[in-house]
Amino acid sequence: MSTGTGTAVSPGAGASTEVAAALSLWLTPVEEQAAQEAPVRGAVTLHHFGYVDMITCVAAGPLGLTRGPGPAVEDGPESVALLVPGAGAVLVGQDGRSARVESGHLALLDPGRAFSVEWEGPTRFLLFRLPVHALHVPTADLRRATGRVLTPPPSVDALLTPLLRYLDESAARLPAGVAERLGGVVIDAVADLLGELSEEAGPPAQSGPRQLVLAIRQYIERYLGDPELSAERIAAAHFISVRYLHRLFEGEGITVSRLIQRRRVEQCARELSRRGRVSPSLAVVAARWGFRSPAHFSRAFKAVHGHPPQQWRRLVLGSGTSS
């Protein structure tokens, strides 16, 4: 079996085995739950949309597949599978939960951990494999969403459902560049869906919004000098989605990224304004407070103080002002 775009798996005499083999190759190792009395005809195809894969499964009769327990993944899943039923209902189970997913609804599975997928009769469904790193969704939010019926809210459904339907209908004739861009749109829409579900669950019970903002500000101050500090890292550290993080700061009058940059500039300015026999170089100060390059530091500093850092330091020290 080839994994090229649009490759069809021939059902042959043992179609059920071919379905399991294709999913084992393209998604995760799976086994049939039980031998069938007669071969179940079916086919599986694969299409690529950039870093998003779409697997189309068609079966003419009942079939059940399971993924047994695997080794624990401490850092969370590398990918998740979004299940989109077409004709017929699909029964899914994971994390001790089970759900009957019908057309118009979705389900999320972690292909790296034990799960089951079963259909009772003729059916057709899609599996979109999405890289977790592109979703920017905390692992805790993903765990809460697996093995459940997911109903997209109207704000997400207006984009996501027509888009998935379009990809299903048009995959074979889409140019590679267009397909890659549409894959990015799928990632954004699914991230919005998971963000909405996370917001419905709310932030951790012990923290109200204001307390959570204060905790996030303290976290930013603690890791201000780390160039890897980002909205995604902050959200993951506080078990919230990036979307919810941005919503928290809507009432703060500043975005998270601008707050990080402003506080870095303020700390740099404090050091540069000190008088002493030996003044620290601009490059050393910039690196100490998380700026990746002197050029980035200079642009950020000028945006706040109106002058490049070297000129600003001469003006401040020449005027006798110090912090």
Backbone bond lengths (Angstrom), bond angles and torsions (degrees), N, CA, C in turn:
res aa  C-N    CA-C-N  psi(-1)  N-CA   C-N-CA  omega(-1)  CA-C   N-CA-C  phi
1 M - - - 1.476 - - 1.514 109.64 -
2 S 1.285 116.71 131.44 1.461 121.49 177.67 1.516 109.49 -94.32
3 T 1.327 116.07 151.81 1.462 119.38 178.63 1.520 111.58 -103.73
4 G 1.316 117.61 20.55 1.451 120.06 179.04 1.508 111.57 -67.24
5 T 1.333 115.61 161.25 1.453 121.04 -178.73 1.519 110.41 -58.85
6 G 1.328 115.21 130.07 1.452 120.05 176.39 1.512 114.15 77.04
7 T 1.322 118.61 10.50 1.457 120.83 -179.35 1.522 110.64 -67.11
8 A 1.320 116.85 131.69 1.460 121.47 178.06 1.510 109.69 -101.72
9 V 1.319 116.27 139.79 1.455 121.59 174.89 1.516 107.79 -93.06
10 S 1.302 116.69 119.65 1.469 120.39 -179.59 1.522 109.76 -70.04
11 P 1.351 117.82 128.27 1.462 119.71 -178.15 1.515 113.50 -65.62
12 G 1.326 117.78 -37.04 1.458 120.89 178.57 1.519 111.97 55.70
13 A 1.320 116.36 -151.93 1.457 121.08 -177.00 1.515 111.84 -81.89
14 G 1.325 117.83 -26.73 1.465 121.09 -179.24 1.501 111.05 -118.35
15 A 1.317 115.07 68.83 1.457 119.11 -173.07 1.514 112.46 -60.93
16 S 1.327 117.08 -38.14 1.457 119.00 -177.89 1.522 110.56 -62.76
17 T 1.312 117.03 -39.44 1.460 120.92 176.65 1.512 110.45 -63.65
18 E 1.326 117.92 -39.10 1.454 121.19 179.17 1.523 111.65 -64.63
19 V 1.329 117.66 -38.50 1.462 120.52 177.26 1.522 110.10 -62.32
20 A 1.322 116.65 -47.65 1.457 120.42 179.51 1.520 110.84 -63.61
21 A 1.332 116.72 -40.18 1.466 120.07 -179.62 1.520 111.34 -65.58
22 A 1.334 116.50 -40.98 1.458 119.84 -179.47 1.523 111.17 -66.24
23 L 1.325 117.01 -44.74 1.466 119.48 178.86 1.531 110.86 -66.46
24 S 1.319 117.33 -34.17 1.457 120.56 177.23 1.521 110.71 -64.20
25 L 1.309 116.38 -35.89 1.458 121.09 -179.27 1.519 112.13 -78.51
26 W 1.312 116.97 -41.10 1.457 120.63 -170.66 1.529 114.39 -98.32
27 L 1.333 117.55 -17.05 1.460 119.23 -177.00 1.526 111.86 -125.80
28 T 1.333 116.52 -67.38 1.462 121.52 -178.20 1.524 107.93 -167.17
29 P 1.320 119.25 154.83 1.476 120.08 -179.67 1.529 111.72 -61.23
30 V 1.323 117.11 124.55 1.459 122.57 177.92 1.517 109.54 -132.20
31 E 1.338 115.93 158.01 1.458 122.66 177.13 1.519 109.08 -131.08
32 E 1.314 115.51 154.75 1.457 119.27 174.83 1.523 109.37 -72.34
33 Q 1.327 115.52 141.42 1.464 119.71 -179.17 1.529 111.39 -67.51
34 A 1.332 116.31 -37.05 1.469 120.27 -179.11 1.514 108.64 -158.17
35 A 1.301 115.61 154.09 1.462 119.77 178.81 1.515 109.92 -68.06
36 Q 1.322 116.92 142.00 1.446 122.02 179.99 1.531 110.01 -88.06
37 E 1.322 115.82 149.57 1.469 119.74 177.35 1.521 110.67 -65.49
38 A 1.325 115.54 -34.37 1.463 119.93 178.34 1.533 107.61 -139.38
39 P 1.311 117.93 150.53 1.458 120.11 179.99 1.529 111.60 -56.57
40 V 1.321 115.55 137.00 1.461 121.24 177.26 1.520 108.27 -96.40
41 R 1.289 116.09 114.29 1.465 119.18 -179.34 1.530 109.44 -71.41
42 G 1.305 113.69 144.21 1.448 118.29 -179.49 1.507 111.62 -176.42
43 A 1.308 116.16 -179.05 1.464 121.46 179.24 1.515 108.73 -156.18
44 V 1.332 114.90 153.67 1.457 121.45 177.29 1.519 108.23 -132.88
45 T 1.326 117.39 133.77 1.464 121.68 176.81 1.520 109.44 -126.20
46 L 1.322 114.83 156.58 1.461 121.60 -178.49 1.519 109.77 -128.34
47 H 1.327 116.16 134.37 1.455 122.11 173.68 1.520 108.86 -130.79
48 H 1.332 116.12 145.21 1.458 121.88 178.02 1.522 109.98 -105.22
49 F 1.323 116.40 136.35 1.465 122.78 172.35 1.533 106.80 -126.87
50 G 1.315 115.41 76.62 1.451 118.77 -173.12 1.508 109.49 67.13
51 Y 1.329 117.34 -124.37 1.459 120.33 179.37 1.524 112.33 -91.91
52 V 1.335 117.56 12.86 1.468 122.93 174.17 1.522 108.71 -107.99
53 D 1.325 116.66 131.22 1.463 121.66 176.51 1.522 109.41 -108.06
54 M 1.323 116.33 140.55 1.461 121.57 174.54 1.521 108.63 -117.33
55 I 1.334 116.36 119.36 1.459 122.65 178.51 1.529 108.03 -108.46
56 T 1.310 116.61 121.59 1.461 122.13 179.53 1.519 108.97 -102.30
57 C 1.324 117.07 122.83 1.470 122.57 -179.15 1.521 109.33 -115.09
58 V 1.325 115.88 130.09 1.458 122.32 177.15 1.522 107.73 -127.88
59 A 1.321 117.12 130.61 1.466 121.24 177.97 1.523 109.08 -137.03
60 A 1.330 115.61 140.20 1.464 120.52 -177.55 1.518 112.47 -90.16
61 G 1.314 118.00 -3.52 1.458 120.01 -178.98 1.513 111.40 -156.83
62 P 1.323 117.39 -176.29 1.467 121.13 -176.13 1.529 112.11 -67.29
63 L 1.314 115.14 144.05 1.458 121.04 179.52 1.521 108.97 -161.44
64 G 1.330 116.61 142.16 1.455 120.73 176.96 1.516 110.52 -127.37
65 L 1.326 116.55 137.97 1.457 122.46 179.68 1.518 109.37 -126.34
66 T 1.317 116.82 144.20 1.456 120.82 178.22 1.515 109.88 -132.37
67 R 1.309 114.15 150.72 1.460 121.94 171.68 1.522 105.99 -116.61
68 G 1.333 117.13 114.52 1.446 120.74 -176.92 1.515 112.61 -72.06
69 P 1.322 117.77 169.95 1.466 121.27 179.05 1.519 110.80 -59.98
70 G 1.319 115.85 137.67 1.455 121.38 177.13 1.509 110.05 -120.50
71 P 1.316 117.68 -178.13 1.462 120.55 178.93 1.520 111.06 -63.86
72 A 1.320 117.02 143.19 1.459 121.68 -179.51 1.518 110.53 -64.41
73 V 1.318 116.44 140.60 1.452 122.65 176.79 1.522 107.60 -109.81
74 E 1.334 115.69 106.74 1.461 119.86 -173.13 1.520 112.52 -66.98
75 D 1.335 116.91 -34.97 1.464 119.99 -174.64 1.523 113.20 -88.99
76 G 1.333 117.29 9.14 1.459 119.98 179.34 1.524 110.76 91.82
77 P 1.326 117.14 171.98 1.455 121.49 -175.25 1.527 112.60 -71.10
78 E 1.330 116.47 150.62 1.453 121.34 174.78 1.527 111.04 -81.73
79 S 1.327 115.71 -29.84 1.458 119.93 179.92 1.516 109.12 -148.40
80 V 1.328 115.56 161.60 1.459 121.90 173.01 1.520 107.68 -128.93
81 A 1.329 115.56 157.56 1.452 121.18 -179.53 1.522 109.18 -115.33
82 L 1.307 116.32 123.29 1.457 122.25 176.17 1.519 107.74 -95.54
83 L 1.315 116.58 118.08 1.460 122.18 -178.62 1.521 109.78 -94.90
84 V 1.335 115.40 128.32 1.461 121.80 -178.05 1.523 108.28 -124.42
85 P 1.340 119.40 101.51 1.465 120.98 -179.93 1.526 111.42 -67.65
86 G 1.315 114.58 146.01 1.461 119.87 172.66 1.506 108.28 -109.48
87 A 1.337 116.82 -99.28 1.462 121.29 175.91 1.522 108.88 -88.49
88 G 1.323 116.61 132.66 1.454 120.78 178.67 1.511 112.47 86.52
89 A 1.323 115.64 160.18 1.457 121.44 -179.74 1.526 110.37 -95.29
90 V 1.337 115.55 148.12 1.459 122.23 177.84 1.520 108.12 -118.20
91 L 1.321 116.40 131.08 1.467 121.18 176.49 1.522 108.22 -96.28
92 V 1.316 117.42 125.39 1.455 121.16 -179.56 1.527 109.36 -122.75
93 G 1.312 116.14 151.42 1.454 121.00 177.61 1.516 110.71 -146.05
94 Q 1.328 116.40 136.54 1.459 122.22 175.18 1.527 108.97 -166.94
95 D 1.327 115.89 149.08 1.474 122.00 177.47 1.527 112.44 56.43
96 G 1.335 116.73 34.83 1.456 120.05 178.89 1.505 114.21 77.39
97 R 1.320 117.32 5.72 1.467 121.20 179.01 1.522 109.08 -114.12
98 S 1.312 116.35 151.89 1.456 121.44 175.22 1.522 108.54 -137.99
99 A 1.323 115.77 151.03 1.462 119.93 -176.97 1.517 109.53 -151.82
100 R 1.310 115.05 148.27 1.460 122.35 173.60 1.524 106.89 -100.10
101 V 1.302 115.82 113.13 1.462 121.11 -173.23 1.523 108.94 -106.66
102 E 1.310 115.94 120.65 1.453 121.30 -178.19 1.524 110.34 -113.71
103 S 1.314 115.39 174.01 1.460 120.79 -179.30 1.530 110.25 -57.05
104 G 1.318 116.38 135.90 1.460 121.31 -177.63 1.511 113.11 99.77
105 H 1.349 115.74 -13.29 1.453 120.77 177.19 1.527 109.52 -118.95
106 L 1.327 115.54 171.35 1.458 121.79 -178.06 1.522 109.15 -132.38
107 A 1.323 115.58 166.30 1.464 120.70 172.86 1.518 108.19 -145.17
108 L 1.317 115.73 152.24 1.459 121.64 -179.23 1.522 108.75 -118.18
109 L 1.328 116.16 136.02 1.452 122.24 177.85 1.525 109.54 -129.17
110 D 1.315 115.70 143.47 1.458 121.76 171.00 1.521 106.53 -94.93
111 P 1.339 118.85 105.81 1.471 120.07 -175.06 1.519 113.33 -68.98
112 G 1.309 118.31 -9.53 1.448 120.83 179.36 1.510 114.32 -86.48
113 R 1.344 117.67 -3.81 1.465 121.68 -178.73 1.528 109.56 -130.07
114 A 1.333 115.84 168.04 1.459 120.89 -174.86 1.531 111.66 -59.59
115 F 1.321 116.54 135.80 1.463 121.65 175.36 1.519 108.63 -157.13
116 S 1.319 115.68 169.43 1.466 121.32 175.43 1.520 109.16 -136.27
117 V 1.318 115.22 146.83 1.470 122.94 175.32 1.515 106.65 -134.99
118 E 1.312 116.75 130.60 1.462 120.11 -175.63 1.526 109.87 -145.31
119 W 1.314 116.20 138.35 1.460 119.34 172.44 1.522 109.26 -127.01
120 E 1.328 114.55 146.26 1.461 120.97 -169.92 1.517 113.20 -90.98
121 G 1.315 116.52 -17.73 1.457 119.49 -177.27 1.512 109.28 -158.80
122 P 1.319 118.03 -163.55 1.463 120.52 179.22 1.530 110.54 -54.54
123 T 1.305 115.73 133.83 1.466 118.43 -176.75 1.517 110.67 -156.17
124 R 1.301 113.90 164.42 1.465 122.01 175.52 1.521 107.11 -144.22
125 F 1.306 117.90 129.70 1.460 120.01 178.80 1.519 110.32 -147.57
126 L 1.322 115.15 160.91 1.458 122.89 179.21 1.520 109.40 -111.80
127 L 1.319 115.77 147.74 1.458 122.64 170.68 1.522 107.80 -125.45
128 F 1.322 116.97 117.73 1.457 121.15 175.60 1.525 108.41 -100.22
129 R 1.326 116.57 118.03 1.461 120.44 177.31 1.525 108.68 -91.07
130 L 1.338 115.58 120.81 1.452 122.23 -173.41 1.522 110.01 -120.00
131 P 1.333 118.74 130.89 1.469 120.02 177.05 1.524 110.85 -70.96
132 V 1.320 115.94 130.36 1.464 120.15 -176.17 1.520 111.69 -63.67
133 H 1.343 117.14 -36.72 1.466 118.87 -176.26 1.528 111.78 -61.95
134 A 1.339 117.14 -26.52 1.464 119.92 -179.89 1.523 112.20 -81.70
135 L 1.328 117.61 -20.76 1.468 121.02 -179.14 1.524 112.45 -78.14
136 H 1.342 117.23 -28.18 1.470 121.80 -177.47 1.527 110.75 55.65
137 V 1.313 116.07 44.96 1.464 121.93 179.76 1.532 108.07 -117.03
138 P 1.328 118.86 129.75 1.462 120.34 179.14 1.527 112.08 -57.33
139 T 1.327 115.78 146.77 1.463 120.69 179.71 1.517 111.90 -57.28
140 A 1.340 117.05 -35.85 1.466 120.35 179.97 1.523 111.17 -60.76
141 D 1.326 117.61 -38.59 1.461 121.06 178.83 1.529 110.73 -67.59
142 L 1.342 116.41 -38.52 1.460 119.46 177.84 1.522 111.18 -64.75
143 R 1.327 116.43 -41.96 1.466 120.54 179.82 1.530 111.24 -61.63
144 R 1.324 116.70 -37.44 1.471 119.39 -179.84 1.527 112.10 -69.56
145 A 1.333 116.64 -22.19 1.462 119.87 -173.36 1.522 113.62 -94.26
146 T 1.336 118.51 -15.20 1.467 120.22 -175.56 1.523 111.14 -73.92
147 G 1.344 114.14 147.68 1.462 119.94 175.36 1.509 114.46 68.73
148 R 1.302 117.91 22.99 1.472 122.33 -179.73 1.522 109.86 -126.02
149 V 1.312 115.52 161.60 1.458 120.79 169.29 1.527 107.57 -80.73
150 L 1.325 116.80 121.71 1.456 121.62 179.06 1.527 108.85 -103.91
151 T 1.304 116.01 122.07 1.464 121.60 178.15 1.522 108.15 -109.17
152 P 1.325 118.34 107.72 1.465 119.31 -177.99 1.522 111.14 -62.14
153 P 1.343 118.36 134.79 1.457 120.36 174.12 1.526 109.77 -66.08
154 P 1.327 118.10 158.97 1.473 120.38 -176.38 1.518 114.09 -52.45
155 S 1.343 117.98 -37.28 1.457 120.98 -177.38 1.524 112.02 -64.01
156 V 1.330 117.08 -31.46 1.461 121.57 178.75 1.522 110.97 -91.79
157 D 1.326 116.70 -40.10 1.459 121.80 -175.78 1.525 112.08 -61.40
158 A 1.333 116.56 -32.12 1.470 120.58 -178.61 1.519 111.39 -60.98
159 L 1.320 117.61 -28.20 1.464 121.37 178.20 1.517 111.95 -100.65
160 L 1.325 117.25 -47.09 1.457 121.16 -168.82 1.517 113.26 -66.89
161 T 1.325 118.28 -49.59 1.462 120.66 -175.78 1.530 112.36 -62.15
162 P 1.342 119.45 -49.93 1.475 118.66 177.32 1.533 112.29 -62.05
163 L 1.326 117.12 -34.92 1.466 119.75 -179.55 1.526 111.28 -65.86
164 L 1.321 117.62 -46.16 1.457 120.18 179.49 1.524 110.91 -64.03
165 R 1.312 115.95 -38.24 1.470 119.45 177.91 1.531 110.38 -64.44
166 Y 1.319 116.31 -41.36 1.468 120.86 179.97 1.528 110.93 -63.77
167 L 1.329 116.83 -43.09 1.462 119.89 179.48 1.522 110.99 -63.34
168 D 1.320 116.31 -38.97 1.461 120.76 178.59 1.528 110.59 -62.31
169 E 1.315 116.78 -41.55 1.464 121.25 -175.36 1.532 112.78 -80.75
170 S 1.333 116.97 -27.93 1.468 120.33 -168.91 1.514 114.44 -115.57
171 A 1.315 118.53 2.96 1.467 120.84 -171.32 1.524 112.94 -55.12
172 A 1.312 117.42 -41.67 1.467 120.75 -172.62 1.520 112.91 -68.07
173 R 1.321 117.93 -22.36 1.460 119.13 -175.02 1.524 114.01 -113.09
174 L 1.317 117.79 7.77 1.465 120.24 -179.70 1.526 110.62 -81.47
175 P 1.339 119.04 133.15 1.463 120.75 172.65 1.531 110.19 -61.65
176 A 1.314 116.12 151.64 1.459 120.84 -175.17 1.529 112.08 -57.95
177 G 1.325 117.64 -41.34 1.458 120.49 -179.54 1.516 112.66 -64.21
178 V 1.325 116.30 -41.50 1.466 120.57 178.41 1.523 109.91 -66.80
179 A 1.333 116.14 -42.79 1.464 120.22 -179.84 1.522 110.87 -60.03
180 E 1.327 116.95 -40.88 1.469 120.32 -179.77 1.522 111.23 -64.55
181 R 1.338 116.90 -42.05 1.470 119.59 179.33 1.524 111.28 -65.80
182 L 1.329 116.84 -38.89 1.462 119.95 178.70 1.519 111.37 -67.08
183 G 1.329 117.10 -33.20 1.458 119.87 174.52 1.517 111.08 -59.93
184 G 1.321 116.82 -39.72 1.465 120.20 176.52 1.515 112.31 -63.78
185 V 1.337 116.80 -36.26 1.463 120.21 177.54 1.530 110.46 -65.97
186 V 1.337 116.46 -39.18 1.470 120.14 177.30 1.525 110.04 -60.25
187 I 1.330 116.62 -45.81 1.465 120.80 178.95 1.521 110.51 -56.97
188 D 1.328 117.44 -47.63 1.467 120.92 -178.91 1.520 111.45 -62.43
189 A 1.332 116.66 -41.93 1.468 120.07 -177.91 1.519 111.29 -67.46
190 V 1.324 117.72 -41.06 1.467 120.34 178.68 1.524 110.28 -67.96
191 A 1.324 116.56 -38.06 1.468 119.67 176.27 1.531 110.46 -61.55
192 D 1.327 116.96 -39.75 1.473 120.24 176.62 1.527 110.55 -64.04
193 L 1.336 116.07 -41.15 1.465 119.93 178.63 1.523 110.70 -59.67
194 L 1.320 117.48 -49.22 1.451 120.85 -179.38 1.523 111.10 -66.71
195 G 1.338 116.18 -32.92 1.460 119.22 176.09 1.514 112.08 -65.33
196 E 1.320 116.16 -41.50 1.468 120.04 177.79 1.528 110.60 -63.23
197 L 1.317 117.04 -43.48 1.464 120.18 179.45 1.520 111.24 -64.52
198 S 1.345 116.20 -36.53 1.464 120.28 178.34 1.515 110.88 -66.54
199 E 1.335 116.21 -39.33 1.460 119.93 -179.84 1.525 110.92 -67.28
200 E 1.337 116.41 -34.55 1.463 118.63 177.06 1.525 110.64 -63.59
201 A 1.351 115.40 -37.15 1.460 118.97 176.84 1.517 111.34 -71.29
202 G 1.342 116.30 -27.76 1.461 121.54 177.52 1.502 112.00 85.46
203 P 1.337 117.52 166.50 1.454 121.89 176.36 1.515 110.34 -69.70
204 P 1.329 117.59 172.49 1.464 119.70 179.30 1.516 112.15 -49.50
205 A 1.341 116.04 139.92 1.456 121.04 -172.24 1.519 112.90 -60.08
206 Q 1.344 117.33 -30.90 1.451 118.59 -175.62 1.526 112.62 -78.12
207 S 1.323 118.35 -5.89 1.459 119.99 -176.07 1.515 110.75 -125.27
208 G 1.314 116.81 121.95 1.442 120.79 170.68 1.509 108.89 -78.51
209 P 1.343 118.01 168.95 1.468 120.78 -177.70 1.517 113.63 -54.89
210 R 1.346 117.43 -43.60 1.459 118.88 -177.58 1.528 111.46 -66.97
211 Q 1.335 116.45 -42.59 1.458 119.74 178.17 1.529 111.00 -63.62
212 L 1.337 115.21 -34.73 1.454 119.23 -179.89 1.530 110.72 -68.65
213 V 1.329 116.93 -39.91 1.465 120.48 176.88 1.525 110.58 -61.85
214 L 1.321 116.86 -42.87 1.463 120.40 179.15 1.527 110.75 -63.28
215 A 1.334 116.39 -40.81 1.461 119.89 178.45 1.526 111.04 -64.36
216 I 1.325 116.56 -38.01 1.463 120.84 179.30 1.526 110.31 -67.86
217 R 1.327 117.15 -40.38 1.473 119.99 177.49 1.531 110.65 -62.24
218 Q 1.311 117.07 -41.23 1.460 120.30 177.79 1.528 110.91 -63.91
219 Y 1.324 116.13 -39.02 1.464 120.81 177.84 1.522 110.24 -62.78
220 I 1.330 116.45 -43.04 1.466 120.53 178.80 1.526 110.83 -60.70
221 E 1.330 116.76 -43.86 1.465 119.97 179.21 1.528 110.92 -62.96
222 R 1.318 116.55 -37.52 1.467 120.61 -177.21 1.521 111.36 -67.58
223 Y 1.325 117.21 -36.15 1.462 120.81 -175.32 1.529 112.48 -112.54
224 L 1.317 116.79 22.82 1.461 121.21 -175.45 1.525 111.99 -59.11
225 G 1.310 117.87 -35.55 1.456 120.84 -178.15 1.517 114.59 -80.30
226 D 1.321 117.89 -2.91 1.459 121.59 -179.60 1.528 109.57 -87.15
227 P 1.321 118.58 115.75 1.480 119.49 -179.31 1.520 113.58 -63.85
228 E 1.349 117.62 -15.10 1.466 120.49 179.47 1.527 112.62 -85.83
229 L 1.334 117.43 -1.94 1.462 120.11 178.95 1.528 109.51 -62.68
230 S 1.327 116.64 129.13 1.465 121.20 -176.26 1.518 109.21 -153.57
231 A 1.332 115.36 167.97 1.465 120.45 177.57 1.525 110.49 -60.70
232 E 1.332 117.24 -38.88 1.464 120.69 -179.27 1.524 110.87 -63.97
233 R 1.323 116.35 -43.25 1.468 119.64 179.94 1.526 111.11 -67.24
234 I 1.316 117.25 -40.63 1.468 121.35 179.31 1.520 110.40 -62.97
235 A 1.341 116.56 -44.86 1.466 120.36 -179.79 1.522 110.78 -62.19
236 A 1.332 116.97 -44.95 1.458 120.31 -179.33 1.527 111.47 -62.98
237 A 1.343 116.97 -38.30 1.464 120.98 -179.05 1.520 111.97 -66.83
238 H 1.351 117.39 -23.72 1.467 121.07 -178.16 1.527 112.38 -110.60
239 F 1.354 116.03 11.96 1.469 122.23 174.56 1.535 112.44 57.07
240 I 1.328 115.47 42.66 1.461 121.10 175.43 1.522 107.89 -131.95
241 S 1.327 116.96 165.80 1.454 120.55 177.24 1.521 110.03 -82.12
242 V 1.325 116.16 158.85 1.461 120.69 176.81 1.537 109.83 -61.13
243 R 1.316 115.42 -37.27 1.468 120.05 178.96 1.531 110.99 -60.98
244 Y 1.331 116.12 -44.49 1.467 119.38 179.90 1.526 110.53 -68.29
245 L 1.323 117.73 -35.55 1.465 121.28 176.54 1.524 110.74 -58.77
246 H 1.312 116.40 -47.14 1.467 119.67 179.47 1.532 110.94 -64.33
247 R 1.326 115.85 -36.88 1.469 118.29 179.09 1.529 110.98 -66.03
248 L 1.335 117.19 -37.05 1.462 120.44 177.00 1.521 111.73 -58.16
249 F 1.323 116.95 -36.87 1.460 120.79 -174.41 1.530 112.90 -90.95
250 E 1.328 117.43 1.50 1.461 118.86 175.48 1.528 111.13 -60.94
251 G 1.333 116.66 -34.08 1.455 120.24 179.49 1.519 114.03 -85.04
252 E 1.340 117.76 0.14 1.453 121.60 -178.81 1.526 112.59 -93.04
253 G 1.320 116.23 -8.51 1.465 119.47 179.33 1.516 114.08 75.35
254 I 1.331 117.60 12.93 1.458 120.99 -179.58 1.520 108.03 -158.61
255 T 1.322 116.76 144.74 1.453 119.93 177.28 1.526 109.80 -79.61
256 V 1.317 115.90 163.61 1.463 120.31 -179.05 1.525 110.72 -62.12
257 S 1.331 117.25 -45.46 1.469 119.90 -178.32 1.516 111.70 -64.43
258 R 1.330 117.50 -38.46 1.465 119.92 178.43 1.528 111.35 -70.35
259 L 1.323 116.11 -33.80 1.464 118.80 176.95 1.526 110.17 -64.02
260 I 1.310 117.05 -44.71 1.465 120.85 178.73 1.528 109.94 -59.57
261 Q 1.335 116.38 -47.50 1.458 119.64 -177.99 1.517 111.41 -65.23
262 R 1.329 117.46 -41.58 1.466 120.12 -179.56 1.512 111.16 -64.04
263 R 1.332 117.45 -44.17 1.462 119.64 -179.56 1.528 111.21 -65.70
264 R 1.320 117.73 -34.76 1.456 120.05 176.05 1.526 111.03 -64.68
265 V 1.317 115.62 -44.49 1.469 119.33 178.27 1.523 110.60 -62.00
266 E 1.319 117.60 -41.86 1.464 120.53 179.94 1.524 111.51 -61.87
267 Q 1.328 116.96 -41.43 1.461 120.17 178.79 1.522 111.17 -67.32
268 C 1.334 116.83 -38.98 1.460 120.25 176.58 1.525 111.11 -63.84
269 A 1.343 116.42 -43.30 1.461 120.35 179.43 1.521 111.17 -62.33
270 R 1.320 116.68 -37.59 1.462 120.26 179.00 1.532 110.40 -61.69
271 E 1.332 116.95 -42.23 1.460 119.93 179.39 1.522 111.96 -70.62
272 L 1.321 116.79 -40.95 1.462 120.15 -176.42 1.524 112.77 -69.53
273 S 1.320 117.09 -22.18 1.467 120.07 -177.81 1.525 112.61 -88.12
274 R 1.334 117.11 -3.39 1.457 119.56 179.26 1.525 110.92 -74.30
275 R 1.309 114.90 140.93 1.460 120.35 176.33 1.524 109.28 -91.92
276 G 1.283 115.88 143.99 1.459 120.27 178.30 1.510 110.12 -178.94
277 R 1.306 114.75 166.88 1.461 119.09 -178.68 1.522 110.53 -67.46
278 V 1.323 116.15 -35.04 1.459 120.55 178.50 1.529 108.50 -121.53
279 S 1.324 116.69 116.05 1.465 120.85 179.71 1.525 108.98 -93.07
280 P 1.319 117.92 138.45 1.464 119.69 178.65 1.522 111.13 -65.62
281 S 1.326 116.17 146.49 1.464 119.73 178.97 1.519 110.02 -71.05
282 L 1.321 115.08 157.76 1.467 119.96 179.18 1.528 110.72 -61.86
283 A 1.333 116.87 -40.27 1.461 120.37 -178.06 1.529 111.37 -63.56
284 V 1.345 116.83 -40.66 1.457 120.61 -179.95 1.522 110.62 -65.52
285 V 1.323 117.34 -44.93 1.461 121.30 -179.71 1.526 110.20 -64.12
286 A 1.323 116.80 -44.44 1.466 120.35 -179.20 1.525 110.92 -60.39
287 A 1.338 116.84 -45.63 1.464 120.32 -178.74 1.527 111.31 -66.28
288 R 1.331 116.75 -36.49 1.466 121.10 -178.45 1.517 111.25 -61.89
289 W 1.342 117.15 -31.75 1.461 120.38 -176.27 1.520 112.85 -108.63
290 G 1.330 116.65 26.31 1.458 120.12 165.35 1.510 117.43 91.24
291 F 1.331 118.59 3.66 1.461 119.68 177.44 1.523 109.00 -79.42
292 R 1.321 115.96 134.22 1.458 120.98 -174.59 1.521 113.25 -78.30
293 S 1.330 117.54 -22.82 1.462 120.06 -178.89 1.521 109.69 -152.33
294 P 1.343 117.76 152.78 1.466 120.59 176.28 1.524 112.66 -58.53
295 A 1.341 117.10 -34.86 1.465 120.10 -179.62 1.526 111.08 -65.11
296 H 1.340 116.44 -43.12 1.463 120.47 177.73 1.524 110.22 -63.22
297 F 1.317 115.74 -43.03 1.464 120.36 178.31 1.526 111.36 -60.21
298 S 1.327 116.66 -44.87 1.466 120.38 -177.98 1.519 111.37 -62.25
299 R 1.339 117.11 -43.09 1.467 120.29 -179.96 1.531 110.77 -65.02
300 A 1.331 116.10 -44.98 1.462 119.79 -179.27 1.525 111.28 -64.28
301 F 1.318 116.75 -41.08 1.466 121.24 -179.13 1.529 110.55 -64.92
302 K 1.304 116.76 -45.07 1.470 120.56 -179.52 1.525 111.25 -64.43
303 A 1.342 117.07 -34.41 1.469 120.00 179.20 1.529 111.08 -63.75
304 V 1.337 117.45 -29.85 1.462 121.21 -178.83 1.517 111.63 -89.86
305 H 1.335 117.95 -44.78 1.465 121.55 -171.04 1.533 114.71 -105.49
306 G 1.322 117.03 -5.94 1.458 119.30 176.13 1.511 114.71 83.36
307 H 1.327 118.69 -6.09 1.461 123.09 179.33 1.523 108.93 -138.07
308 P 1.326 118.17 150.89 1.464 119.81 171.41 1.531 109.64 -60.32
309 P 1.325 118.07 155.21 1.472 120.17 -173.58 1.520 114.89 -58.67
310 Q 1.325 118.66 -39.61 1.469 119.94 -178.25 1.530 110.81 -66.15
311 Q 1.329 116.58 -43.88 1.462 120.18 178.35 1.519 110.90 -66.27
312 W 1.333 116.41 -40.15 1.472 120.45 178.82 1.515 110.74 -61.60
313 R 1.345 117.24 -41.01 1.464 120.07 -179.38 1.524 110.70 -64.88
314 R 1.325 118.15 -40.63 1.470 119.89 177.99 1.514 111.22 -62.71
315 L 1.338 116.16 -40.86 1.462 119.94 -179.58 1.524 110.91 -66.02
316 V 1.329 116.85 -44.48 1.452 120.78 -177.18 1.535 111.17 -67.71
317 L 1.320 117.18 -46.99 1.458 119.87 -178.73 1.529 110.97 -69.27
318 G 1.326 116.27 -33.07 1.462 119.50 178.59 1.512 112.99 -69.43
319 S 1.349 116.34 -27.47 1.467 119.48 -179.54 1.511 112.89 -87.00
320 G 1.319 116.27 -5.62 1.462 118.94 179.17 1.508 113.69 85.78
321 T 1.353 118.03 9.52 1.461 121.20 -179.83 1.507 109.49 -90.50
322 S 1.295 116.92 137.00 1.464 121.45 176.25 1.505 108.71 -147.73
323 S 1.345 116.00 159.97 1.456 119.74 179.80 1.501 110.27 -104.85
